[in-house]
Structures are given as C-alpha cells and as structure tokens.
Amino acid sequence: MLARPGARAPGDDKEKDIDHDGPAPPASAGPSRGRRRGTPLSEQEELARLRAAGDAAPTSPGSTPSDPSTPQQPVPAGAAPGRRAHGRRRAAAPGAEPETGPGVPVASAAAAEPAPAPAPAAATVPAPASPAPPPEKPAPAPERSEPAPEAPAPAPAAPDAQRRALSPLSPFRPELQGLRAVAILMVVCYHIWFGRVSGGVDIFLLISAFLLTGSFARKLETGRPLQVPSYWIHAFKRLLPPSALVILATLAGIFFLLPQTRWSGLLTEALAAGTSWENWLLALQSVDYYAADHSTASPFQHFWSLSIQGQVFLLWPLLFALAALAAKILRARPRTVMLVLFAAITIASFAWSVHLTATDQTFAYFDTRTRLWEFSLGSVIALVLPSIEQRLRYRQADGAQGFAALRAAAGWIGLALILSAGWVIDVEGAFPGYVALWPLLAAALVIIAGPTGTRWGADRLLSSRPLQWLGDISYALYLVHWPLLVFTLVATGTGHAGPLLGTGLVTASILLAWLVTIAVDRPIRTSRRLRERWWRGALVVLTSLTLIIGPSVGWARVLDQQQERFAAQAAPADNPGARVLAEGYVAAGDPDAPVVPALGARTSDWASDEMTGWCDEEPGMDIGGLAHLDCAHLVAPEEPTRRVVAVGNSHTDQWMAALIPIAQRQDWDLVIVRRPACFFTSAQDNPAADCDAWLGQAEAFIARHDPDAVLIQSTFTTRDGTQEVIREGTEAQVSRWTEGGATVLGIRDNPRFATSHEECELSTKAESCSFEHVAATTPDPTAGWEESHPGYAAIDMNDVICPEGRCPSIIGNVYVYLDDNHITATYARSAAPQLEDRLLQAFDRSAARRADTAPGEAS
C-alpha cells in the first residue's frame, strides 16, 4: 500500500527507529498520544521537532550524541521540514536493514530489538532550551518575523549545501549500500568470468561487523538491554527464508541435472549450508576454491561465507555481553573495553591467518578463525569512527573546504584500490592472509571518508539510484548467482562461461535476485506482524530450518535405505569385484544386478567409516601424551598370533576394509595410526597438519607397542600418470625398523588420475572408462629393497586395481574408485583374498631372508 503524500509508509517509522537505533525525539517534539500511527506532522510540529533535536542524531554505528556546545549545522532556510538531501532514501544504507552477508542482510539495531523502547531523551539529544508543553498539546510553531535590514534571511540552500549539512554525520549511510553493490558485482563477475578472488566477500564481512557493532555499542553506552535472544531471532528471521528458498531450488537442480553419484555428498552440503557449517565441511574436504572448472564444483560452495557469518552473528552478541560485564566489574567505559577486546581478536586472528595461509592455504580459506579479524576490524572501525567524525565536524564548522576535497579524494582512492585488488595482487594461494588487508583497508578508507558534501566524491557515485537498488538485492544476488552458474555449465557441458553466456548469467542472476527480494526478503523485513511478537519471528526461523533440514535429511535417508537394500540383496556372485580376477573364476551371478556401491553412496564408501575401537577408548592402548595420533585398535584377539600396526594417510587407510577381515581370520592384533595428508617419512608436504609432530608421535607409539610388523605406503604416484616416486626418507625409515627386528610391509601406492572416473562416466558409459598409469605397467620400485634390507617385503596390488595395465571404472560389477585417487571400501573388501595371500607370502619371504642372513651380515 502506498503512503499518502507527506506520510511515512506503514511501518516506516518503526523500521527507521529499529534499523538506525537513532535517538528518540524530545518530549517537545509533539504529542505522545492521541495521534494515529502514520499521521504526518504538521509543518509547525516538524519545525519544532527539528529545533529541539538540533544536530544531535547519531551519525554512524556507535556514534554518541553531540555535545550541546558542539557547533550545530543550521537547517537551510526554505528547506521543507523533514526533506532529505537529493539522492538519499530512507533506509537505503546498509544500517537501515539488518543485512549481513555477501549481500546478506546486515545486522543492525533492528536485529537486536524488534520493538525497542525509546531511549531517555537526556542520553540521546540535548535538552530543549525551554520546558516542553504537555504531550497532548503540540508545541506551537514560532511566528515568522520579517528579517531586519542588517540581518537578511539566508538564501535557500543549494542541493550540495544540503548534502554538506548532513555530511559527514548523517545517520544514513547510502554510500555503504553502494559499496555493497560494488562488492557483489565484483564477486559475481569474478566468479563467472575470471575465476579469481575479488576481495568483495571480505568487504561484506567488514561492513556487516561495522554496522552490528555500532548498534550494540549504542545500547551499552545508553544502558539499554542488549536483548541477545531477540537479536538472534531477528537476524536469522531475515537470513534463513531466502536461503531456504535457494537451497530448495538448488536441490531440485541437483535432482534433474547432476548424476546420482554426487547426490549423497551434496545433500550433506545442503544441510551444512542451511545450518552454518558449510565452511568447515569444505575445509575438511580440502576443496580447491580456485579450481578452474566450476561445472564440477558444489552448487552450495558459496555458502562458506554465509556460514562464517552465521557463526559470528551467534558469537558477537555474546562478546558484547562479556564486554558489558567486564566494564561493570572494571568500572571502565564500555567502548574502551570493546575496543580492547576486538583489537585483541584482530591481532590474534590475523596472525593465525598469515601462518595458516602460508602452510595450508586450502584449509585456511574456509577456516572461521582466519576470518575473524575481518569482522573484528570492522568492529574496531565502528568504535573509533565517532571520535574521527567528531574531529571532522569541527573541521567543517571552521569552513575547511579543502578538507572536504581531501576526504573525497580518499574515497576515490579507496574505491580504486577495491576495484584493482583482484587484478593487481596475486590472490591465488595468498588469501586470506596479509593480502586480504588490501580490500579491507581500502573499504575502511571509503567508510571513513563518508559523505563528503562534494559533487565529485566517490560517495556521490555510491549513493546513486542504480547502486542503491543493486545493494538492496545484493543478498539474494549472492545466493542465486553461484548455483545458476554451476547448473548452466553442467547443462552446456562447458567448464567456464564466455562473454555471451556470462552476460546472460549476470542478467538472469539479477532478475532472480530481484524476484527473491520482492517475494521473500522484503515482505519479511517490512512485516509489522512479525515484529510485534517475538514468537512469530522464531516461527519463521524454525519453518525455514525445517524446509532445509527436512528434504536434505529425508532424501539422504532414502539413499541410505537404497544402499542397505542393495547390500542386503547383493550376493557375492552378483558383485564379485576383484574375485573375478582369480584364476579359475566362473561367473554365476545375475548379469543384470546393479553395480555397487549404489549411486549416490559411492563417494562416501570409505573404509574409515567402518572403523571402531579408537585407542583413547581402548584399555591397554597407551597413547598418553600423543595428542596428534588418530589411532584405532581394529582387531584385538585375546591371544594374537601377530601384532600389526598400519601407519600412514588415507592411502594406507583405504586398505583397512580388506585388512580387518584378514586380521580376524589370522588372529592378528591390528592397529592403525593415521593422519590425512601425512607420510611415514621424514619428507612432509603439509606442515599445517602437524605432520612432523605426528611422525614423531607415531614412531613413539610403534616403539612403545613393539609390533611384529609395520605396514606403510612405500611409493607415491602422480596424477599425470607418468611418474611413481619414492619419497625422501622412506628407505631410511625402512632400515631403522627392520634393524629393530620388525617386518616392514611396503604396500605400493595405487594409480592416481587427473580426472576422476565419475567425470568420465558423466560423458560416456562407465564400462568404457579406463585409464593408463605407469604404476600399472612397471615393477614395484621398492622390490629390490628385500635384498638390501632383510625384514622388508614389497606388496603390489596394482594388478588387482588395474588388470592388464588398464584401470577400469568397474570390475566384477563393483566400482573401483570413489574419486580420482582412492578405491572404494567395497572393492578393497572384495580384494581381501588376494591381499591375504600376498601378506602371508611377504611374512614368509621376510622370515626366510632373516634366517639366511647371519647376525652382522645384513647390509
């Protein structure tokens, strides 16, 4: 419904009070009762309100009321009461809406209190010079008098003069909304065309914390309750409904466009995206954010930043509550306590970000801890900016026109640095370390420059209508552009978008974002009914979570039941796997039986999922002081015939599906000591995983438990299929343990590939997908160590994985690979008979060579 001329639209007053957390009008500003909501003030009432309020409105997140002695900006003569400067719109700035993310609704006072009580007038505005009339009688408008000849009335102010009257301390910050529009355009264009990091997401994080901190800082300093639960309800009431809609639409796209082999993993990501832990899931999966082919990326991948923000929006209000408690105990100013707290977070998180980015950039990119400083930097700016703006106020009052030009230049410099960040600096492999300072400090420069009051300042561009409109839909635009890109690339069979396709994607994304905004986001944001009762907002949050969790969990359960049904129905004769390679095998199964693992469950068919008996829970497993170990006591017979310790990473881990039944048949005591991406050698590639510390503790564990045999990965294959190498320090490790009396079983690495079997199957039939690799056609390079190191035995299973030198996708009606370098637990289990024979032969060869070598004659 449109408001009549001169009136605010329904809910506009409340939305302004909530979103900007501005001061309550003084008592003399007009009647407090008897006026129907939405009725416009008369011209006399509006003039009285303006004169009573003066220039006391807070001007930025966290700013404090003006001191009465501070020079005030006069209301330009001839200006209509309440009229805003040209180009400004109510609630246009990010602070006007609790929106928070890469385009996400930024948290503000609206999120903190759905229906705030007016702050005491003394805490927000200068007291009026004369007593206020009774509330039911509005203050009369002062009579106009003719100006004396020696004091002529000032001429009506020009539009830019009105802008200067508001600058730099206007409670509205439309340039922040425009800055958000620039950031989302950078994110979308860089994703679609350039495949680089733009820094736009980092700017969103800074702006959201800047606005959030200002709202809570004002509450702490005025003694108003923080209302943390109300903030959480309001914030997630705004965030979740658009997310739920996009996640549901993305699930539909997955069903129709993506292969069933990807469904299981993507359903987990849908759940993670909707519940704010997608960033940790991607970090644990070692997802390459810089991968050039976006068609194979997850359509939920962009939720990593929204997940971090969701975590911060839960944490930050608790930090404000902690600051309030500390300020009370220490009898310190709340702003000082908050400044110390967020400065400490900034320093600690930035140091961790620089360290982890240098050692494990893939994990660091998604780690919440490496991103906290980007939020806390925005909080620090919000806390110190009022002091900066107070100085700018005095400068402007003194008529320093040149200073306004300097601020305008600073705004342009900041904007230029933002736009150039993705091109000038080499962000790949360097984000989010010290390189992230570039876009963040540039954004800080734009924020500090603020409204300049000039016609040529960057704020003039950022406050333009097109950028304001784009800022309004920026949250929805961030949500929709990535899945639209992924699905389009899959449908067209391309790895990246060209100029024409990319232009269409940008246009379609903006159109969809506008529809999501007007259909979901705006109605929820402007709904008075949702603000009136807290439980209504909570119901919106619960409904949104139900729409996300219900389909994701339900669909995943259907896939699990399908896998269980296949497993129950599948007979060894129908899915023999590696058994078809045995000499004399005769096929006797159903030729039409489905391939296992079932579609949708293949990528999660890990041997580690079947492991039990973790060492810290097992009696007799002494791991005291060995914090880096990931240890499992898999088989523990009462009277073991051998004690075997398998040590290494996932390429050792994958054979546990075969080793567990072997150990059970042979009465072996079987323990695995593992750590992803670490090798049982002195040469490590992943310092961030603490591989050196893990290696030392693994050796200490082995020495402590004195096993009969140690099983390791002896070689390392490359993805291009042309090399197989022995890592530095491997032979020295073998020598050390064989000399100590243990048998070392060196299992050869399986072939790795640049392209997964699944990608091949997407373009052709699975039966025709097979690859070559040097490790499948050449002898084991460590076989000669059996002569030089009695006690060492080489085990080569690559002829079982790649028979006759070719590595097929399916053997014996079983998928061999679950990705581009790991075999499925189902296939490993089917290869247990071959592995058992080779292990027993290896023990025999090792024992024979030890017997043949007299003490002291071993080389």
Residue pairs with C-beta under 8 A, 6 or more apart in sequence:
1 9
1 10
2 9
3 9
3 10
3 12
3 38
6 40
7 38
7 39
7 40
8 38
8 40
8 90
10 38
10 528
11 526
11 527
11 528
11 531
12 90
12 91
13 37
13 38
14 115
14 528
14 531
15 91
15 96
15 110
15 525
15 526
16 22
16 90
16 91
16 96
17 24
17 116
17 118
18 108
18 109
18 110
18 113
18 114
18 115
18 116
18 531
19 91
19 95
19 96
19 97
19 98
19 108
19 109
19 110
20 58
20 95
20 96
20 108
20 109
20 171
20 172
21 58
21 108
21 109
21 112
21 116
21 214
21 215
21 218
21 219
22 57
22 58
22 124
22 171
23 53
23 56
23 57
23 58
23 65
23 119
23 121
23 123
23 124
23 125
24 118
24 119
24 120
24 121
24 124
24 125
25 49
25 52
25 53
25 118
25 121
25 125
26 49
26 52
26 53
26 121
26 125
26 127
26 128
26 132
27 121
27 128
27 132
27 135
28 48
28 49
28 52
28 128
28 130
28 132
28 133
28 139
29 45
29 48
29 49
29 52
29 53
29 139
30 41
30 45
30 48
30 49
30 138
30 139
31 135
31 136
31 137
31 138
32 135
33 135
33 136
34 136
41 49
41 81
41 82
42 138
42 141
43 81
43 141
44 138
44 139
44 140
44 141
45 138
45 139
45 141
46 81
46 82
47 81
47 141
47 142
48 138
48 139
48 140
48 141
48 142
50 75
50 81
50 82
51 75
52 125
52 128
52 132
52 139
53 125
54 66
54 72
54 125
54 126
55 66
55 70
55 72
55 73
55 169
56 65
56 66
56 124
56 125
56 126
57 65
57 125
57 169
57 171
58 64
58 65
58 124
58 171
58 218
59 168
59 169
59 170
59 171
59 386
59 389
60 169
60 171
60 173
60 214
60 382
60 385
60 386
60 389
60 450
61 95
61 210
61 211
61 212
61 213
61 214
61 215
61 217
61 218
61 382
61 385
62 213
62 214
62 217
62 218
62 335
62 382
62 383
62 385
62 386
63 169
63 214
63 218
63 385
63 386
63 389
64 218
64 221
64 386
65 123
65 124
65 125
65 126
66 72
66 126
66 393
68 126
68 127
70 390
70 393
70 394
71 393
71 394
71 397
73 165
73 166
74 165
75 165
76 154
76 156
76 157
76 161
76 162
76 165
77 153
77 154
77 155
77 156
77 157
78 155
78 156
78 157
79 156
79 157
79 162
84 90
84 172
85 159
85 162
85 163
85 165
85 166
86 159
86 162
86 163
87 174
87 460
87 463
87 464
87 465
88 166
88 170
88 172
88 174
88 463
89 174
89 468
90 96
90 172
91 97
91 172
92 172
92 174
92 177
92 463
92 468
92 471
92 472
93 172
93 173
93 174
93 175
93 176
93 177
94 106
94 108
94 173
94 176
94 177
94 180
94 207
94 208
94 211
94 471
95 106
95 108
95 172
95 173
95 176
95 211
95 214
95 215
96 108
96 172
96 177
97 105
97 106
97 108
97 110
97 238
97 525
98 105
98 106
98 107
98 108
98 109
98 110
98 111
98 234
98 235
98 238
99 105
99 106
99 107
99 180
99 208
99 238
99 474
99 475
100 106
100 107
100 208
100 212
100 235
100 238
100 239
100 309
100 313
101 204
101 208
101 239
101 305
101 306
101 309
101 475
101 478
102 183
102 184
102 187
102 200
102 201
102 204
102 302
102 305
102 306
102 474
102 475
102 478
103 180
103 183
103 184
103 204
103 473
103 474
103 475
103 476
103 477
103 478
103 479
104 204
104 208
104 239
104 306
104 309
104 475
104 478
105 235
105 238
105 239
105 475
105 521
105 525
106 207
106 208
106 211
106 212
107 208
107 211
107 212
107 215
107 231
107 235
107 313
108 211
108 212
108 214
108 215
109 116
109 215
109 218
109 219
110 234
111 212
111 215
111 231
111 234
111 235
111 238
112 215
112 216
112 219
112 226
112 227
112 230
112 231
112 234
112 317
113 227
113 230
113 231
113 234
114 230
114 233
114 234
114 530
114 531
114 532
114 534
114 537
115 531
115 532
116 224
117 224
119 222
119 224
120 222
121 127
123 222
123 223
124 222
132 139
133 139
147 153
157 165
160 453
160 454
160 455
163 451
163 453
164 396
164 404
164 453
166 172
166 451
166 453
167 396
167 404
167 450
167 451
167 452
167 453
168 389
168 392
168 393
168 396
168 407
168 450
168 451
168 452
168 453
169 389
169 392
169 393
170 451
173 450
173 451
174 459
174 462
174 463
174 468
175 411
175 446
175 450
175 451
175 458
175 459
175 462
175 463
176 207
176 210
176 211
176 447
176 462
177 462
177 463
177 467
177 468
177 471
177 472
178 459
178 461
178 462
178 463
178 464
178 467
178 468
178 471
179 203
179 207
179 415
179 418
179 443
179 446
179 447
179 462
180 203
180 204
180 207
180 471
180 474
181 462
181 467
181 468
181 470
181 471
181 474
182 200
182 415
182 418
182 419
182 462
182 467
183 198
183 200
183 201
183 203
183 204
183 207
183 418
183 474
184 200
184 204
184 470
184 471
184 474
184 477
184 478
185 200
185 470
186 198
186 199
186 200
186 418
186 419
186 422
187 198
187 200
187 201
187 478
187 481
188 477
188 478
188 481
188 506
188 509
189 198
189 506
190 196
190 197
190 198
190 200
190 422
191 294
191 302
191 481
191 482
191 485
192 481
192 485
192 497
192 502
192 505
192 506
193 496
193 497
193 499
193 502
194 422
195 290
195 292
195 294
195 496
196 290
196 422
196 427
196 428
197 289
197 290
197 422
197 427
197 428
197 431
198 421
198 422
198 439
199 418
199 421
199 422
199 427
199 436
199 438
199 439
199 440
200 439
201 305
202 374
202 432
202 436
202 439
202 440
203 418
203 439
203 440
203 443
204 305
205 305
205 308
205 309
205 371
205 374
205 375
205 378
206 374
206 375
206 377
206 378
206 381
206 440
206 443
206 444
207 378
207 443
207 447
208 309
208 375
208 378
209 312
209 316
209 374
209 375
209 376
209 377
209 378
209 379
209 382
210 378
210 379
210 381
210 382
210 447
211 382
212 313
212 316
212 379
213 316
213 338
213 342
213 378
213 379
213 382
213 383
214 382
216 226
216 316
216 317
216 320
217 320
217 334
217 335
217 338
217 382
217 383
218 224
219 225
219 226
220 226
220 320
220 323
220 324
220 327
220 334
220 335
220 338
221 333
221 334
221 335
226 317
226 320
226 321
226 324
228 317
228 318
228 320
228 321
229 534
230 534
231 317
232 313
232 314
232 317
233 534
233 537
233 538
233 541
234 537
235 313
236 310
236 313
236 541
236 544
237 524
237 530
237 537
237 538
237 540
237 541
238 521
238 524
238 525
239 306
239 310
240 274
240 540
240 541
240 544
240 545
240 548
241 520
241 521
241 524
241 540
241 544
242 475
242 476
242 479
242 516
242 517
242 520
242 521
243 273
243 274
243 303
243 306
243 479
243 544
243 548
244 274
244 544
244 545
244 547
244 548
245 516
245 520
246 479
246 480
246 483
246 516
247 270
247 273
247 274
247 300
247 547
247 548
247 552
248 547
248 548
248 551
249 483
250 270
250 299
250 300
250 483
251 267
251 270
251 551
251 552
251 555
253 299
253 483
253 487
254 262
254 263
254 266
254 299
255 263
257 487
257 490
257 491
258 266
258 490
259 599
259 758
259 761
259 762
260 599
260 600
261 599
261 600
261 602
261 603
261 758
261 761
262 600
262 603
262 758
263 555
263 559
263 599
263 600
264 556
264 559
264 600
264 601
264 602
264 603
264 604
265 298
265 603
265 604
266 298
266 299
266 300
267 552
267 555
267 556
267 559
268 281
268 552
268 556
269 278
269 281
269 298
269 300
269 301
269 303
270 300
270 548
270 551
270 552
271 548
271 549
271 552
271 553
271 556
272 278
272 280
272 281
272 300
272 303
272 307
273 300
273 303
273 306
273 307
273 548
274 544
274 545
274 548
274 549
274 552
275 545
275 548
275 549
276 306
276 307
276 309
276 310
276 311
277 307
277 311
278 300
278 301
278 303
278 304
278 306
278 307
279 303
279 304
279 305
279 307
279 308
279 366
279 367
279 368
280 307
280 366
280 368
282 289
282 298
282 301
282 304
282 366
283 362
283 363
283 365
283 366
283 367
286 362
286 363
286 677
287 298
287 301
287 362
287 366
288 362
289 301
289 362
289 365
289 366
290 428
290 429
291 297
292 495
292 496
293 495
293 496
294 485
294 486
294 489
294 495
294 496
295 486
295 489
295 490
295 493
295 494
295 495
296 759
297 486
298 486
299 482
299 483
299 486
299 487
300 483
301 482
302 478
302 479
302 481
302 482
304 366
306 478
308 368
308 371
311 368
312 368
312 372
312 375
316 375
316 379
319 341
319 342
320 338
322 341
323 334
323 337
323 338
323 341
324 334
326 332
326 337
326 341
327 333
327 334
327 336
327 337
330 337
335 383
338 379
338 383
339 380
339 383
339 384
342 376
342 379
342 380
342 383
343 376
343 380
345 372
345 373
345 376
346 373
346 376
346 377
346 380
347 373
348 373
349 369
349 370
349 371
349 372
349 373
349 376
350 373
350 434
352 369
352 370
353 364
353 369
353 370
353 371
353 373
353 432
353 433
353 434
353 436
354 433
354 434
356 363
356 364
356 367
356 369
356 370
356 688
357 364
357 365
357 370
357 430
357 431
357 432
357 433
358 433
359 686
359 687
359 688
360 686
360 687
360 688
360 689
361 429
361 430
361 431
361 433
363 688
364 370
364 432
364 433
364 688
365 431
365 432
370 432
370 433
371 432
374 432
374 436
374 440
377 440
377 444
381 444
381 447
381 448
385 447
385 448
388 448
389 450
392 403
392 407
392 450
395 403
396 403
396 404
396 453
404 452
404 453
404 454
405 452
405 454
407 449
407 450
407 452
407 457
408 449
408 452
408 454
408 456
408 457
408 458
408 459
410 445
410 448
410 449
411 445
411 446
411 449
411 450
411 452
411 457
411 458
411 459
412 457
412 458
413 442
413 445
414 442
414 443
414 444
414 445
414 446
414 449
414 458
415 442
415 446
415 458
415 461
415 462
416 442
417 438
417 439
417 441
417 442
417 445
418 439
418 442
418 443
418 446
421 427
421 438
421 439
421 442
424 438
425 435
425 438
427 435
446 458
446 462
449 457
449 458
449 459
450 459
451 457
451 459
451 463
452 458
452 459
452 460
454 460
461 467
470 477
470 510
472 517
473 510
473 513
473 514
473 516
473 517
474 513
475 517
475 521
476 512
476 513
476 514
476 516
476 517
476 521
477 509
477 510
477 513
479 513
479 516
480 509
480 512
480 513
480 516
481 505
481 506
481 509
481 513
484 505
484 508
484 509
484 512
485 497
485 505
488 497
488 501
488 505
489 495
489 496
489 497
492 501
494 501
497 505
524 530
524 540
529 536
530 536
530 537
530 540
531 537
559 598
559 600
559 601
560 601
562 598
562 600
562 601
563 597
563 598
563 600
563 601
566 594
566 596
566 597
566 598
567 596
570 593
570 594
570 596
571 589
572 579
572 589
573 587
573 588
573 589
573 590
574 589
574 590
574 593
574 813
575 589
575 593
575 595
575 596
575 812
575 813
575 814
575 826
575 830
576 585
576 587
576 589
576 812
576 813
576 814
576 830
577 811
577 812
577 813
577 814
577 826
577 827
577 829
577 830
577 831
578 800
578 811
578 812
578 814
578 827
578 830
578 831
578 833
578 834
579 585
579 812
579 830
579 833
580 587
580 811
580 812
581 800
581 803
581 811
581 812
581 834
582 833
582 834
589 813
593 813
595 766
595 810
595 813
595 814
595 815
596 813
596 814
596 815
596 826
597 605
597 815
597 818
597 824
597 826
602 758
602 815
602 818
602 824
603 758
603 818
603 819
604 818
605 815
605 818
605 824
605 825
605 826
606 653
606 654
606 818
606 822
606 825
607 653
607 654
607 655
607 656
607 657
607 825
607 828
608 650
608 653
608 656
609 825
610 656
610 657
610 660
610 825
611 632
611 634
611 656
611 672
612 632
612 634
613 632
613 633
613 634
613 636
614 631
614 632
614 633
615 621
615 623
615 629
615 631
615 632
615 633
615 671
616 623
616 631
618 633
618 636
621 631
621 633
621 671
622 704
622 705
623 629
623 631
623 701
626 697
626 700
626 701
627 697
628 675
628 690
628 693
628 694
628 697
629 673
629 675
629 694
629 697
629 698
629 701
630 673
630 674
630 675
631 671
631 672
631 673
631 674
631 701
632 671
632 672
633 669
633 670
633 671
634 656
634 659
634 660
634 663
634 670
634 671
634 672
635 660
635 663
635 664
635 668
635 669
635 670
636 669
637 667
637 668
637 669
639 667
640 667
640 668
640 669
641 666
641 667
641 668
642 666
642 668
642 669
642 708
642 709
642 843
643 668
643 669
643 671
643 705
643 706
643 707
643 708
643 709
644 659
644 663
644 668
644 669
644 670
644 671
644 707
644 708
644 709
644 710
644 711
644 745
645 671
645 672
645 673
645 701
645 702
645 705
645 707
645 709
645 710
645 711
646 652
646 653
646 655
646 656
646 659
646 670
646 671
646 672
646 673
646 674
646 710
646 711
646 712
647 672
647 673
647 674
647 680
647 698
647 702
647 710
647 711
647 712
648 674
648 678
648 679
648 680
648 712
648 713
649 674
649 675
649 676
649 677
649 678
649 679
649 713
650 674
650 676
650 822
651 713
651 749
651 750
651 821
651 822
652 672
652 674
652 711
652 712
652 713
652 747
653 672
653 674
654 822
654 823
654 825
654 828
655 747
655 797
655 828
655 835
656 672
656 828
657 825
657 826
657 828
657 829
657 832
658 828
658 829
658 831
658 832
658 835
658 836
659 670
659 711
659 832
659 835
660 670
661 829
661 832
662 668
662 832
662 835
662 836
662 839
663 669
663 670
665 836
666 836
671 705
671 707
673 698
673 701
673 702
675 689
675 690
675 691
675 694
675 698
676 689
677 685
677 686
677 689
677 691
678 684
678 686
678 689
678 691
678 694
678 695
679 685
679 691
679 713
679 716
679 727
679 730
680 695
680 698
680 712
680 713
680 730
680 733
681 695
681 727
681 728
681 729
681 730
681 733
682 695
682 728
682 729
682 732
682 733
683 727
683 728
683 729
684 691
684 692
684 695
685 691
702 710
702 737
702 742
707 742
708 742
708 743
709 742
709 743
709 744
709 745
709 843
710 737
710 742
710 743
710 744
710 745
711 744
711 745
711 747
712 730
712 733
712 734
712 744
712 745
712 746
712 747
713 746
713 747
713 748
713 749
714 726
714 730
714 746
714 747
714 748
714 749
714 780
714 782
714 794
715 724
715 725
715 726
715 727
715 746
715 748
715 749
715 775
715 780
715 781
715 782
716 724
716 725
716 726
716 727
716 749
717 723
717 724
717 725
717 749
717 750
717 751
717 752
717 773
717 774
717 775
718 724
718 725
718 752
719 752
719 753
719 754
719 820
719 821
720 754
721 751
721 753
721 754
721 771
721 772
721 773
721 774
722 774
723 774
724 749
724 774
724 775
724 778
724 781
726 781
726 782
730 782
731 785
731 789
734 744
734 746
734 785
734 789
734 792
735 789
737 744
737 791
738 744
738 789
738 790
738 791
738 792
739 791
739 858
741 791
742 791
743 791
743 792
743 793
743 842
743 843
743 846
743 847
744 789
744 791
744 792
744 793
745 793
745 795
745 839
745 842
746 782
746 785
746 792
746 793
746 794
746 795
747 795
747 797
748 775
748 780
748 782
748 794
748 795
748 796
748 797
748 798
749 775
750 775
750 797
750 798
750 801
750 821
750 823
751 771
751 773
751 775
751 776
751 798
751 801
751 802
751 807
752 773
752 820
752 821
753 771
753 773
753 807
753 817
753 820
753 821
754 820
755 771
755 820
756 817
756 819
756 820
757 766
757 769
757 771
757 809
757 815
757 816
757 817
757 820
758 819
760 766
760 769
760 771
760 809
761 769
761 809
766 809
766 810
766 815
767 808
767 809
767 810
769 808
769 809
770 806
770 807
770 808
770 809
771 806
771 807
772 805
772 806
772 807
773 802
773 807
775 798
775 802
776 798
776 799
776 801
776 802
776 805
776 806
776 807
777 805
779 796
780 794
780 796
782 792
782 794
783 794
783 796
785 792
785 794
786 792
786 793
786 794
786 845
786 846
786 849
787 849
788 859
789 858
790 846
790 849
790 850
790 852
790 853
790 858
791 846
791 849
791 850
792 846
793 842
793 843
793 845
793 846
794 842
795 835
795 838
795 839
795 842
796 838
797 831
797 834
797 835
797 838
800 831
800 834
800 835
801 807
801 816
801 823
802 808
803 811
807 816
807 817
808 816
809 815
809 816
809 817
810 816
811 827
812 830
814 824
814 826
814 827
814 830
815 824
815 826
815 827
816 823
816 824
816 827
817 823
817 824
818 824
